[in-house]
Amino acid sequence: MASHDLRQPLHALGLFIAQLRMPLRSGERTRTIELIDATRKEMDEMLNSLLDMSKLDAGILIPTITEFPIARLLQKIETTFDQATRETGLRLRVRRSDAWVRSDAMLLERILLNLVSNAVRYTLRGGIIVGCRRRGQMLRIEVWDSGPGIPEDQKQNIFGEFFQLAARDRNRYGSMGLGLAIVDRLRLLLNHPIDLASTVGRGSRFAILVPMADECDTSAEPVDSPHPAAFAVEGKLVLVIADAPIVQQGTGGLLGRWGYTVLTTGSDEAALIRLAERQQRPDLIISDYHLANGKTGIRAIEKINAAFGSSIPAILISGDTAPEPAREVKDRGYILLHKPVDPMRLRAVMHELLMDHGDGRDTRAAS
């Protein structure tokens, strides 16, 4: 079943690319590109689901319990699904809450994103509501949809692996039936009860109970803006380090189209040579976490920082979803993004880092 579902978008991608090789009218070309992007996102979702299941099966996920405001996750849901719901004519309403909870923020986020994604997938008209209710010392986070509902005899089956209810009126290949199975495994791991109520033809409501925490003085990171404000990028030099030429070409080409000056290299040694030739300090470094010959992007960034005698803002990109790289990157004060990176997410993070570090630049050459 997994092989079939993964081959579907690969097959579609091949057909879409074949269309792009042919003469197309402007509107047809734009539509085909949109379909390719949608297919890429579906594959990303599938691979993430398979990786999540493999880690859960292997028992290597260890929750990191902290106290945090639920508003962060509610904002993430809104920015993640706002465009998708608008494009399909659905209405997404996320009700604000000032409650604090005690959980693993990343794993709880995964649960909520899967619940809302499932609601969006099966809802043809109407909309989705996400909100919270206080229940004693617990916060009840609810996801309502106006979808087809779930028959009584299927309410337990939907949490099984590779199980999918028929999605009437939609020919979707973007689900492997793992979303709710992951939700069930994660809520057991976190010991968060989940409740389901559904009426066929009227919709469903999933609710998860999370322990509440006392509100703290927060130094929380600002919520990511889905649309970075326009600002001047001319003259900003971005150094890209990746050992795969295709990644250098893809990243360099995209950043160039955004208006940045870009240097692409495969190693820290090559980067220092290129920077010395330009006699210019980069404003930002984007590096793969894993580089050739067992080297890491962190080592490359620190060598370049040492050469310039200053700390250059940096983004590390990795296909490794293990917790160790994330902790190491965070401890060094850098940003970690996981492949495949959404271009708009990359652009927003670049904008934030460059704005935080101001326009002052040290143009000393690397020694």
C-alpha positions in Angstrom: 0.0 0.0 0.0 2.8 2.4 0.8 4.6 1.6 -2.4 1.4 2.3 -4.4 0.7 5.6 -2.7 4.3 6.8 -3.1 4.4 5.9 -6.8 1.2 7.8 -7.5 2.7 11.3 -7.1 5.9 10.2 -8.7 4.0 9.1 -11.7 2.0 12.4 -11.8 5.3 14.4 -11.5 6.7 12.6 -14.6 3.5 13.5 -16.6 3.6 17.2 -15.4 7.3 17.6 -16.3 6.6 16.0 -19.8 3.9 18.7 -20.3 6.4 21.5 -19.4 8.7 20.2 -22.1 6.0 21.0 -24.7 4.8 24.4 -25.9 2.2 25.7 -23.5 0.2 28.8 -23.2 1.0 31.0 -20.2 -2.0 30.0 -18.2 -1.4 26.3 -18.9 2.2 26.6 -17.8 1.3 28.3 -14.6 -1.4 25.7 -13.8 1.1 22.9 -14.5 3.7 24.4 -12.2 1.0 24.8 -9.5 0.2 21.1 -9.9 3.9 20.1 -9.6 4.2 22.1 -6.4 1.1 20.6 -4.9 2.4 17.1 -5.8 5.7 17.9 -4.1 3.9 18.9 -1.0 1.9 15.7 -1.0 5.1 13.7 -1.3 6.6 15.7 1.5 3.6 14.8 3.7 3.8 11.1 2.8 7.6 10.8 3.6 7.2 12.7 6.9 4.4 10.3 7.8 6.5 7.3 7.0 9.5 8.7 9.0 7.2 9.5 11.9 5.8 5.9 12.0 9.3 4.4 11.7 10.5 6.4 14.7 7.5 5.6 16.7 7.8 1.9 15.9 11.5 1.9 16.8 10.7 3.6 20.1 13.4 6.3 19.6 11.1 9.3 20.2 11.6 10.6 23.7 9.3 13.5 24.7 10.9 16.7 26.0 8.2 18.1 28.3 8.2 21.9 28.8 5.6 24.6 29.6 4.6 26.9 26.8 1.7 29.0 25.5 -0.8 27.1 23.3 -1.1 30.3 21.3 2.1 29.4 19.4 0.6 26.1 18.1 -2.7 27.8 17.2 -0.9 30.4 15.2 1.1 27.7 13.4 -2.1 25.9 12.5 -3.6 29.1 11.1 -0.6 30.0 9.0 -0.1 26.4 7.7 -3.7 25.9 6.5 -5.0 29.4 5.8 -4.1 29.3 2.1 -5.1 25.7 1.5 -8.5 26.2 3.0 -9.1 29.4 1.1 -8.1 27.7 -2.2 -10.7 25.0 -1.6 -13.4 27.4 -0.6 -13.4 26.3 3.0 -13.4 28.5 6.1 -10.8 28.0 8.8 -11.4 29.6 12.2 -8.8 29.4 14.9 -10.0 30.8 18.2 -7.3 32.4 20.4 -6.3 31.1 23.8 -4.0 32.5 26.4 -3.6 29.2 28.2 -0.2 27.5 28.9 0.2 23.8 28.7 2.7 21.1 29.7 3.7 18.8 26.9 6.3 18.2 24.2 5.7 21.2 21.9 7.0 19.6 18.7 5.0 16.3 19.2 1.8 18.1 20.2 2.2 20.3 17.2 2.4 17.2 15.0 -0.8 15.8 16.6 -2.7 19.0 15.9 -1.3 19.5 12.4 -2.4 15.9 11.5 -5.8 16.4 13.0 -6.4 19.6 11.0 -4.9 18.1 7.8 -7.3 15.2 8.1 -10.2 17.6 8.6 -9.2 19.6 5.5 -8.8 16.5 3.4 -12.3 15.2 4.0 -14.2 18.4 4.2 -15.8 19.4 0.9 -17.8 22.4 2.1 -18.2 24.5 5.2 -15.1 24.7 7.3 -12.9 23.8 10.2 -12.9 25.3 13.7 -10.0 24.9 16.1 -10.5 26.1 19.7 -9.8 25.3 23.4 -11.9 24.8 26.5 -10.6 24.7 30.1 -11.6 21.6 32.0 -10.2 21.9 35.5 -6.5 21.4 35.3 -6.7 20.3 31.7 -7.0 22.2 28.4 -9.2 20.5 25.8 -8.0 21.3 22.3 -10.8 20.7 19.8 -10.8 20.3 16.0 -14.3 20.5 14.4 -15.1 19.9 10.7 -18.2 19.9 8.6 -17.1 16.8 6.7 -18.9 13.6 5.9 -18.6 12.2 9.4 -17.4 8.8 10.5 -19.7 5.8 10.8 -20.0 4.4 14.3 -18.5 1.0 13.3 -15.4 2.8 11.8 -14.5 5.0 14.8 -11.8 2.7 16.1 -10.6 1.6 12.6 -9.6 5.2 11.6 -6.7 5.1 14.0 -5.2 2.1 12.3 -2.3 2.2 9.9 -3.1 2.7 6.2 -6.8 3.0 6.9 -8.7 5.5 4.8 -12.4 6.4 4.6 -13.6 7.0 1.1 -13.3 10.7 0.2 -16.3 11.3 -1.9 -16.1 13.8 -4.8 -12.3 14.1 -4.4 -9.7 12.0 -6.3 -6.9 12.4 -3.7 -3.6 10.5 -3.8 -2.0 12.6 -1.1 -2.8 10.4 1.9 -1.4 7.1 3.1 -3.8 6.7 5.9 -1.1 7.3 8.5 -2.2 10.6 9.9 -4.5 9.4 12.6 -2.3 6.4 13.3 0.5 8.8 14.1 -1.9 10.9 16.3 -2.9 7.8 18.3 0.8 6.7 18.8 1.9 10.2 19.8 -1.0 10.8 22.3 -0.2 7.5 23.9 3.5 8.5 24.1 2.5 11.8 25.7 -0.3 10.3 27.8 -2.8 12.8 26.4 -6.4 11.4 26.1 -8.2 11.9 22.9 -11.9 11.9 22.2 -13.9 11.6 19.0 -17.5 12.5 18.3 -19.0 12.3 14.8 -22.3 12.2 13.0 -22.5 10.9 9.5 -23.4 13.7 7.1 -22.8 16.4 9.6 -19.1 16.3 10.6 -16.6 15.3 13.3 -14.9 16.6 16.4 -11.6 15.4 17.7 -10.5 16.7 21.1 -7.2 16.1 22.9 -6.7 16.8 26.6 -3.4 18.4 27.7 -2.3 19.4 31.2 -2.4 23.1 31.8 0.6 25.0 33.3 0.8 28.3 35.2 1.5 31.2 32.9 5.2 32.2 32.8 7.1 35.3 31.9 7.8 34.5 28.4 10.9 35.1 26.3 9.2 33.0 23.6 10.4 33.2 20.0 8.1 35.4 17.9 5.6 33.5 15.8 6.7 33.0 12.2 5.2 35.4 9.8 3.8 33.6 6.7 4.5 36.5 4.5 7.8 38.4 5.1 7.5 42.1 4.7 9.2 43.5 1.7 12.7 44.9 2.5 15.8 45.7 0.5 17.9 42.6 -0.4 20.2 44.3 -2.9 23.8 44.1 -1.9 23.1 41.3 0.6 25.6 38.5 0.1 24.4 35.0 1.0 26.9 32.1 1.1 25.5 28.7 0.3 27.4 25.6 1.2 26.2 22.2 -0.1 28.2 19.2 -1.4 25.5 18.3 -3.9 25.7 20.4 -7.1 22.0 20.2 -7.7 21.3 21.7 -4.3 23.8 24.5 -5.0 22.1 25.2 -8.3 18.5 25.1 -6.9 19.3 27.3 -3.9 21.5 29.7 -5.7 19.0 30.1 -8.5 16.1 30.8 -6.2 18.0 33.3 -4.0 19.2 35.1 -7.0 15.7 35.5 -8.3 14.8 37.0 -4.9 17.5 39.6 -5.4 20.4 38.4 -3.3 24.0 38.1 -4.3 24.8 34.5 -3.9 28.1 32.5 -3.6 27.6 28.7 -3.8 30.4 26.3 -2.8 30.8 22.7 -1.7 33.0 23.1 1.3 34.3 25.6 3.9 37.7 25.6 2.2 36.2 26.6 -1.1 34.0 29.2 0.6 37.0 30.9 2.3 38.8 31.1 -1.0 35.8 32.6 -2.8 35.2 35.1 0.0 38.8 36.1 0.0 38.7 36.8 -3.7 35.6 39.0 -3.2 37.1 40.6 0.0 33.6 40.6 1.4 32.0 39.2 4.5 28.7 37.3 3.9 25.5 38.7 5.5 24.1 35.2 5.9 25.3 31.6 5.6 23.0 28.7 4.4 24.7 25.3 4.8 23.7 21.7 4.6 24.2 20.1 8.0 25.9 17.0 6.6 28.8 17.8 4.1 31.3 15.6 2.3 34.0 13.6 4.1 32.1 13.4 7.4 32.2 17.2 7.9 29.3 19.3 9.2 27.8 22.6 8.3 28.4 23.8 11.9 32.1 23.2 11.5 32.1 25.1 8.2 30.2 28.1 9.7 32.5 28.3 12.7 35.6 28.3 10.4 34.2 31.2 8.4 33.2 33.0 11.6 36.8 32.6 12.9 38.2 33.9 9.6 36.2 37.1 9.8 36.4 37.4 13.6 32.6 37.9 13.9 29.4 35.9 14.2 27.5 35.6 10.9 23.8 34.6 11.1 23.4 31.1 9.7 20.7 28.6 8.7 21.5 24.9 8.6 19.4 22.5 6.4 19.2 18.8 7.1 17.3 15.7 5.9 18.2 14.1 9.3 15.2 14.3 11.6 17.0 12.8 14.6 17.0 15.0 17.7 20.8 15.3 18.1 21.4 17.6 15.2 18.5 19.8 16.3 19.9 20.1 19.8 23.4 20.9 18.5 22.2 23.5 16.1 20.1 25.2 18.8 23.0 25.1 21.3 25.1 27.0 18.8 22.5 29.7 18.2 21.7 28.8 14.6 18.4 28.0 12.8 17.7 24.4 11.6 15.3 23.7 8.7 14.4 20.2 7.6 14.4 19.0 4.0 12.4 19.5 1.9 12.3 23.2 2.9 9.3 25.2 1.8 10.7 28.2 -0.1 8.4 30.7 1.6 9.5 29.3 5.0 13.2 29.8 4.0 12.5 33.3 2.8 10.7 34.2 6.0 13.6 32.9 8.1 16.2 34.7 6.0 14.3 37.9 6.3 14.0 37.6 10.1 17.7 36.9 10.5 18.8 39.7 8.3 16.5 42.2 10.0 17.6 41.1 13.5 21.3 41.6 12.5 20.6 45.0 11.0 22.3 46.6 8.0 25.7 47.1 9.5 28.3 45.1 7.6 31.9 44.2 8.2 33.5 43.8 4.8 36.9 42.6 5.9 38.3 39.9 3.7 38.9 36.4 5.1 42.5 35.9 6.1 
